[in-house]
Amino acid sequence: RGLVPVSTRWGLVLGVSVVCGAAVVVVGLLDGAAAVPFGSVLSGLTALAGGATVLVRERQTRREPFRSLIGAAAVLWGLGQVIAGVQIPAGASYPTTGDLVSTLAGPVAIAGLGLSLRRIAEPQAALRFTCEGLVAGGLGAALLWRAAFAGVVDTGTGPGVLSVAILLVETAVVAVLSVAALREDDPGMVTVAVGVSLFIAAAVFTQYVALSPSGGWSWEARALTCLAWPLVCAGLLRMGGARSPQDEGYALERRRTLLFAGVVALLLVALLWSVVIDPTVDGVTLVLVGTSLVAAVVRDVVVALQSGALLDRVRSMAYVDVLTGLSNRRALVAELTSRDDASESWVLTLDLDNFKNVNGQLGHSCGDQLLAQMARQLEEVCREDQRVFRLGGDEFAVLATGDRPTVEHLAERLVLAVRVAALAVPGVGRVALGASVGIAPMMQGGATLSVLAESAVALRAAKEQGRNSWVVYADQVAADSERRRLVEARLRVAVQNRQVTLHAQPVVRLDTGTVSGVEMLARWTDPELGPVTPAEFIDVAEASSLIVALGEQLLELAISTAVQHRFHERDLACAVNVSPVQLRVPGFADDLLDRVQQHGLPASRLILEVTEQIFVSATDPAGAELQRLAAGGVVVAVDDFGAGSAALGYLRRMPGRILKLDRSLVATMLSDRRSAAIVSSMAQLGAAMGLDVVAEGIEDEATAAACRAVGIPYGQGWLYARDVPLDDLEDLVADLGACPLTVDTSTVVGSLASDAT
């Protein structure tokens, strides 16, 4: 032991077993009477050796106790055969004391096989497969009884009763083992099945010979059992070496079920045929068939329990978050729907701030650890009547009762719990992690599930006002949410009825005051809401994807207006604002270029104004669409430059040739030295980069003079004209005059071609 590999040792054991079996055959051919005790002793010794090896190995490895049971069964059977081998020469008749000892191996082996089935991740698996074994075993035993034993066994004697019991036990063992081998698809189990089959064949033949009228003992059966138990034990130690993948497990389950049903059907047909041949049905047959029926009933009960347990597990998985063990969003919806109490209830929605930095800097496993720790901390700060849910990602919810001060105090404790959870996870303390909480009351008689949407609105408001804060859905927050909902509803109607129109505002040359282009501005006056500012309805349109249909309508109107007023002939440019959402629609550039061509407007007369946020990400598909538009001749302008997170590096890769300075810089350049310096610097930078700079928000002559002084060529603002309806466009252009906007389209296209090369 320790020097010879296990496979080599078992090869030696099996080889010795074959030699023992051959020795029994040789002795049996020479002297059958002497071969019986000789074979009993040899087969018993091989079983003892195999079982002892299994027990020793199991004691060393302590892997699975079912091996110990089956090894003990081998030892019991082997001990009984050694005793029988000593008793037979002394004139003992069947069954000897040794046979009784060997019979005990059957229940122990069945218990071991049943225990082995507990490895299967199913409730009551061992009981189910044991019942299936008894169903098939009972029918098989009844068939064997009628075919071979009914005429030779006297059931009124002890040996007769024992023979029936042995017959049932042995056939049940074979059936259970067959079910297990099929279920596990394990090579070791196949070896066990072969060994058990040899053993059962020998046992049945032994009983038949011993109980036949001529009586006697079978040395042939002893030769078979010399090999049977070593095979069983060898396969036993190989079991569990390789398990089937999960997807194959379902196929194995179907195959096992179909094969079991097929075997039972064949046994029933064979048993019925035996009754047709011999209508006599004795008590043993009824007992054996009754055993099968009882086992079938128990099996159906077990299957029903398994199905119920599986259904409960699926239901639990559907309502429980796997990572944190908290109830999930589906459970929260069910809870809200079923609540009918009159107590004041609230939903608190909590979301982490900067959680993506935890995943990005420390990895997703650390993020998962933080979420699990958060779940524990949130549960600790909540009372028994306050239930915590995980809605998904880094978003949690708490269902609580009480008045508003109580709930706000709970929100404060929840925010603090997030900080505690962050400190409990190594490394997270380096991340500026915070939490925002939105609180919404459950109104009596109101729509129950609307509280989730309201808490989400409050959460968004909390994030806007800063981290580590909470907002209650009430007062101004509720009013703003209701206003946004109304604006979206009315905007859908407006888009459908084309009620959003355009106004025009001129862009002038600062040195002459003549118009060089016109910016088309979206305007909307709703019959119910009245005038709605572009800042309000454009934001709603972008959030609800209405901007795509609305933008298409406004582009069509702007292009047709430019053609109608002969902008090309008068050297005027038409500027239109375009949302990043529109630019991200696949094929936007090609569709717009086709539209311009169909209307007969030169692409160089169309200016698309976009915000600088498009250029933040180099991989934004909106940037690629702008490149295609610029290559097709359309002029790109960066609108409101300096109002957001402007970065001069964006100017290097943007396809724009016009830079419009935001009114917040232009309007304060007279009173703020820094604003004046920024405007002056941008004028110089634009001239150096070949960009036409437009100053927005010029409202007085002093501001216009300051812009001219620093070299800004173009301006736009109320000093020259407010935005006017399209019906007044002709008068506006005529009053201010017209001159070309100096955009060299050939230079734009040539530069882009050079960049592409």
Secondary structure, DSSP 8 states (H G I E B T S, - for coil): --SS-HHHHHHHHHHHHHHHHHHHHHHHHH-HHHHHHHHHHHHHHHHHHHHHHHHHHHHHH---HHHHHHHHHHHHHHHHHHHHHHHGGGT--SS-HHHHHHHTHHHHHHHHHHHHGGGSSSTTHHHHHHHHHHHHHHHHHHHHIIIIITTT--TTSHHHHHHHHHHHHHHHHHHHHHHHHHHHT-HHHHHHHHHHHHHHHHHHHHHHHHHSTT----HHHHHHHHHHHHHHHHHHHHTTSS---HHHHHHHHHHHHHHHHHHHHHHHHHHHHHHHH-----HHHHHHHHHHHHHHHHHHHHHHHHHHHHHHHHHHHHHB-TTT--EEHHHHHHHHHH----S-EEEEEEEEESHHHHHHHH-HHHHHHHHHHHHHHHHHHS-TT-EEEEEETTEEEEEEES-HHHHHHHHHHHHHHHHHHHHHSTTGGGS--EEEEEEEE--TTS-TTHHHHHHHHHHHHHHHH-SSEEEESSHHHHHHHHHHHHHHHHHHHHHHHT--EEEEEEEEETTT--EEEEEEEEEEEETTTEEE-HHHHHHHHHHHTHHHHHHHHHHHHHHHHHHHTTTTTTT-EEEEE--HHHHTSTTHHHHHHHHHHHHT--GGGEEEEEEGGGGS-TT-HHHHHHHHHHHTT-EEEEEEETSSS--HHHHHH----EEEE-HHHHTTTTT-HHHHHHHHHHHHHHHHHT-EEEEE---SHHHHHHHHHTT--EEESTTT---EEGGGHHHHHHHH-B------HHHHHHHHHHHH-
